[in-house]
């Protein structure tokens, strides 16, 4: 990483050409010598890789500080996996955000990770009232249904799905509504915890029209 040759021994590290994009190397090394506290920094290389740069005080057997030890660990694969996971998350969130129907993303504990604008608009709630809460705690407990809980708990371990699970409830902010729920696993990179995508469709009006037609037929 420094293109060292034998004659470089004795030269200041600031004079050496490095493959690291690490302008703070000398400053960090100086700070470690001053404080005797180790430094650890993730640094990109000029070729597109990554190194974990550790700077530690070098103690002799007589317990005297006699310089520094700098180690470079190749973390390129780890960083690329993290970047891929972040890109995947951002991509999934962009899809969730643009869907017109209400959507929730749940973690394996069935806690709300995120919701889209349509969800907040439909139920007239805020992110503070929704995110990081168990789905059963959202609102006035409208989703605390034993059968729904059973279906959701199977999705990640059994890779199952469900469609058109009907919930009819008197929601605290919008009144009585009939919602159809569909859920499936949201694909994630292997290094990430599983996620559940829960989509909702408001069918209150169509259900009401259907009931009116049935009444007319009976007459």
C-alpha positions in Angstrom: 0.0 0.0 0.0 3.0 2.3 0.4 5.3 1.0 -2.4 8.0 0.6 0.1 11.6 -0.3 -0.9 14.5 -0.9 1.5 15.9 2.6 1.1 12.6 4.0 2.4 13.6 2.9 5.9 14.2 6.1 8.0 12.1 8.4 5.8 9.1 10.3 7.3 5.8 8.5 6.5 4.5 11.8 5.1 7.1 11.6 2.3 5.8 8.2 1.1 3.3 7.8 -1.7 0.3 5.8 -0.5 -2.5 3.9 -2.3 -4.8 5.1 0.6 -7.2 8.0 0.3 -6.1 9.0 3.9 -5.0 12.6 4.1 -5.4 12.5 7.9 -2.8 9.7 8.4 0.0 11.9 9.7 -2.4 13.9 11.9 -3.9 10.7 13.4 -0.5 9.2 13.9 0.6 12.3 15.7 -2.5 12.3 17.9 -1.9 8.6 18.9 1.7 9.5 19.9 0.3 12.4 22.0 -2.5 10.6 23.7 -1.2 7.0 23.5 -4.8 6.1 22.6 -5.2 3.7 19.6 -6.8 4.9 16.4 -9.0 2.8 14.0 -10.3 4.2 10.7 -11.9 2.7 7.6 -10.1 4.1 4.6 -10.8 3.7 0.8 -8.0 2.9 -1.5 -7.3 4.6 -4.8 -8.1 1.4 -6.6 -11.6 1.1 -5.1 -10.8 -1.2 -2.2 -11.0 -0.6 1.6 -8.5 -1.0 4.4 -9.1 -0.8 8.2 -6.1 1.3 9.4 -5.1 0.7 13.0 -2.5 3.0 14.6 -1.2 1.9 18.0 1.7 3.1 20.3 4.7 0.8 20.1 6.0 -0.1 23.5 9.4 -1.7 24.0 10.0 -4.5 26.5 11.2 -1.8 28.9 7.7 -0.2 28.6 9.0 2.8 26.7 7.0 4.3 23.8 9.3 4.0 20.8 7.1 4.9 17.9 3.9 3.5 16.3 2.6 0.3 14.8 0.3 0.8 11.8 -1.6 -2.2 10.5 -3.8 -2.4 7.4 -6.6 -5.0 7.2 -8.3 -5.6 3.9 -12.1 -5.1 4.5 -13.0 -4.6 0.8 -15.5 -7.5 0.7 -17.2 -6.5 3.9 -17.6 -2.9 2.8 -18.9 -3.9 -0.6 -21.4 -6.2 1.1 -22.5 -3.3 3.3 -22.8 -1.0 0.3 -24.9 -3.6 -1.6 -27.1 -4.0 1.4 -27.5 -0.2 1.7 -28.4 0.1 -2.0 -30.9 -2.8 -1.7 -32.5 -1.1 1.3 -32.7 2.3 -0.5 -34.1 0.6 -3.6 -36.8 -1.2 -1.5 -37.6 2.0 0.4 -38.0 3.9 -2.9 -40.5 1.3 -4.1 -42.4 1.3 -0.8 -42.6 5.1 -0.9 -44.1 5.3 -4.4 -46.8 2.7 -4.0 -50.2 4.4 -3.8 -51.7 1.9 -1.3 -50.8 1.8 2.4 -47.7 -0.3 3.1 -45.8 -1.3 6.3 -42.4 -2.9 6.5 -42.0 -5.1 9.6 -38.9 -6.6 11.2 -38.8 -10.3 12.4 -40.2 -9.2 15.8 -43.2 -7.7 13.9 -42.1 -4.2 14.8 -42.7 -1.4 12.2 -39.5 -0.5 10.4 -41.1 2.0 8.1 -44.4 3.0 6.5 -45.2 4.8 3.2 -46.9 8.1 2.8 -50.1 6.4 1.8 -50.3 4.7 5.1 -49.9 7.9 7.0 -52.4 9.6 4.8 -55.0 6.8 5.0 -54.9 6.5 8.8 -54.0 10.1 9.6 -51.1 9.1 11.9 -47.5 10.2 12.1 -44.2 8.3 11.9 -43.7 8.9 15.7 -47.0 7.0 16.3 -46.0 4.2 14.0 -42.3 3.4 13.6 -40.5 1.2 16.0 -43.8 0.0 17.5 -45.1 -3.6 17.4 -47.8 -3.7 14.8 -50.2 -4.8 17.5 -49.6 -1.5 19.4 -50.3 0.8 16.4 -53.4 2.8 16.6 -56.0 1.5 19.1 -55.0 -2.1 18.6 -56.7 -2.6 15.3 -54.1 -5.1 14.1 -54.1 -7.1 17.3 -55.9 -10.1 15.8 -54.8 -13.6 16.8 -55.3 -15.0 13.3 -53.3 -12.1 11.7 -50.5 -12.6 14.3 -50.4 -16.3 13.4 -50.1 -15.6 9.7 -47.4 -12.9 10.1 -45.3 -15.1 12.4 -45.1 -17.8 9.7 -43.9 -15.5 6.8 -40.2 -15.4 7.6 -39.5 -18.9 9.0 -41.7 -20.6 6.4 -41.3 -18.2 3.5 -45.1 -18.1 3.4 -47.5 -15.4 2.1 -51.1 -14.5 2.6 -53.6 -12.5 0.5 -56.9 -10.7 1.2 -57.0 -11.1 4.9 -60.0 -9.0 5.8 -60.0 -6.6 8.7 -63.1 -4.6 9.6 -62.5 -2.1 12.3 -63.5 1.3 13.7 -60.3 3.1 13.3 -59.8 6.0 15.8 -59.0 8.6 13.1 -61.0 7.6 10.1 -64.0 5.6 11.4 -65.1 2.2 10.3 -63.2 0.8 7.4 -62.8 -2.6 5.7 -59.2 -3.4 4.8 -57.7 -6.3 2.8 -54.2 -7.3 3.9 -51.5 -9.0 1.8 -48.1 -9.9 3.2 -44.9 -11.5 1.9 -41.2 -11.7 2.7 -39.2 -8.7 1.4 -36.0 -10.1 0.0 -32.9 -8.9 1.8 -29.1 -9.5 1.4 -28.0 -12.5 3.4 -26.3 -10.3 6.0 -29.5 -8.4 6.8 -32.4 -9.5 9.0 -35.6 -10.5 7.2 -38.3 -8.0 6.5 -42.1 -8.4 5.9 -44.0 -6.3 3.5 -47.6 -5.8 4.6 -49.8 -4.1 1.9 -53.3 -2.9 2.6 -56.3 -2.1 0.4 -59.3 -0.1 1.5 -62.4 -1.9 0.2 -65.0 -0.2 2.4 -66.9 1.3 -0.5 -67.0 -1.9 -2.6 -68.1 -3.9 0.4 -70.8 -1.4 1.1 -72.1 -1.5 -2.5 -72.1 -5.3 -2.4 -74.2 -5.3 0.7 -76.6 -2.9 -0.8 -77.0 -5.0 -3.9 -77.7 -8.1 -1.7 -80.4 -6.2 0.1 -82.1 -5.1 -3.1 -82.0 -8.7 -4.4 -83.7 -10.0 -1.3 -86.4 -7.4 -1.7 
